[in-house]
């Protein structure tokens, strides 16, 4: 995704993903200064381990379905705010894409 002041449409299937630290997880970074924005793909059947974020994170489910906080399913169109508390483990029921927006430097901590 180019760094431009003009509006830009981004299709999920046009993004370039890099393998993450967890099996079945891939990430595509987006230019969105001063925040950090990324699309994270979770393959169906992935177990997301118990974790927390080092800062506030806004997560939007773009496509798919997985178990979320307190056992509630997260489905397309839902968003949640998290940070600082422990979450998981979660099971990803179907291929799922999240849009994550957070302060630059926020870490995923297992």
C-alpha positions as CSV (number, residue, x, y, z in Angstrom):
1,X,0.0,0.0,0.0
2,X,1.6,3.3,-1.1
3,X,2.0,6.2,1.2
4,X,-0.3,8.8,-0.4
5,X,-2.6,11.7,0.7
6,X,-5.2,10.4,-1.8
7,X,-8.0,8.0,-1.0
8,X,-7.1,4.4,-1.7
9,X,-9.2,1.3,-1.9
10,X,-7.5,-1.8,-0.5
11,X,-8.8,-5.3,-1.3
12,X,-7.9,-8.2,1.1
13,X,-6.8,-10.4,-1.8
14,X,-4.3,-7.7,-3.0
15,X,-2.4,-7.4,0.2
16,X,1.0,-9.0,0.7
17,X,1.1,-11.1,3.9
18,X,4.1,-12.2,5.9
19,X,4.2,-15.2,8.2
20,X,3.8,-14.5,11.9
21,X,5.3,-16.0,15.0
22,X,2.2,-18.3,15.5
23,X,1.4,-21.1,13.1
24,X,-1.5,-20.2,10.9
25,X,-1.1,-16.4,11.3
26,X,0.0,-13.9,8.7
27,X,0.2,-10.1,8.8
28,X,0.1,-7.3,6.3
29,X,1.2,-3.8,7.5
30,X,-0.6,-0.7,6.3
31,X,0.7,2.9,6.1
32,X,-1.4,4.8,8.6
33,X,0.8,7.3,10.5
34,X,0.9,8.1,13.4
35,X,-0.7,4.8,14.3
36,X,0.2,1.3,13.4
37,X,-2.4,-0.5,11.3
38,X,-2.3,-4.0,9.9
39,X,-4.6,-6.8,8.6
40,X,-4.0,-10.1,10.4
41,X,-5.1,-13.3,8.8
42,X,-5.9,-16.4,11.0
43,X,-6.2,-19.7,9.2
44,X,-9.2,-21.9,10.3
45,X,-8.3,-24.1,13.2
46,X,-5.6,-21.8,14.5
47,X,-5.3,-21.7,18.3
48,X,-4.5,-18.1,19.4
49,X,-2.6,-18.5,22.7
50,X,-3.4,-16.6,25.9
51,X,-1.9,-13.1,25.5
52,X,-2.1,-9.4,26.1
53,X,-1.3,-6.2,24.2
54,X,1.2,-3.7,25.7
55,X,-1.1,-0.8,24.7
56,X,-4.7,0.0,23.6
57,X,-5.7,-1.9,20.4
58,X,-8.9,-1.5,18.3
59,X,-9.7,-4.7,16.4
60,X,-12.3,-5.0,13.6
61,X,-13.4,-8.4,12.3
62,X,-13.4,-7.9,8.5
63,X,-14.2,-11.4,7.5
64,X,-14.6,-14.8,9.3
65,X,-15.4,-16.0,12.8
66,X,-13.5,-17.0,15.9
67,X,-13.9,-17.3,19.6
68,X,-13.4,-14.0,21.4
69,X,-13.2,-12.4,24.9
70,X,-15.2,-14.3,27.5
71,X,-16.1,-17.0,25.0
72,X,-18.3,-14.7,22.8
73,X,-17.9,-15.4,19.1
74,X,-16.4,-12.6,17.0
75,X,-18.0,-12.3,13.6
76,X,-17.7,-10.0,10.5
77,X,-18.5,-6.4,11.3
78,X,-17.8,-6.6,15.1
79,X,-15.1,-4.5,16.7
80,X,-13.6,-4.6,20.2
81,X,-11.1,-2.5,22.1
82,X,-8.4,-4.3,24.2
83,X,-5.1,-3.7,25.9
84,X,-3.4,-4.6,29.1
85,X,-5.6,-7.5,30.2
86,X,-5.0,-11.2,29.4
87,X,-7.1,-12.8,26.6
88,X,-7.4,-16.2,25.1
89,X,-6.7,-18.9,24.3
90,X,-9.1,-18.6,21.3
91,X,-10.0,-21.0,18.5
92,X,-10.4,-19.7,14.9
93,X,-13.5,-21.4,13.4
94,X,-13.0,-20.2,9.8
95,X,-10.4,-18.2,7.9
96,X,-10.6,-14.8,9.6
97,X,-9.2,-11.3,8.8
98,X,-8.9,-8.7,11.5
99,X,-8.0,-5.0,11.0
100,X,-5.9,-3.9,14.0
101,X,-5.2,-0.3,14.8
102,X,-2.9,0.6,17.7
103,X,-0.3,3.0,18.9
104,X,3.0,2.4,17.1
105,X,5.2,0.0,19.0
106,X,2.3,-1.9,20.7
107,X,3.4,-5.5,21.3
108,X,1.6,-8.8,21.4
109,X,2.8,-10.5,24.6
110,X,2.4,-14.2,25.4
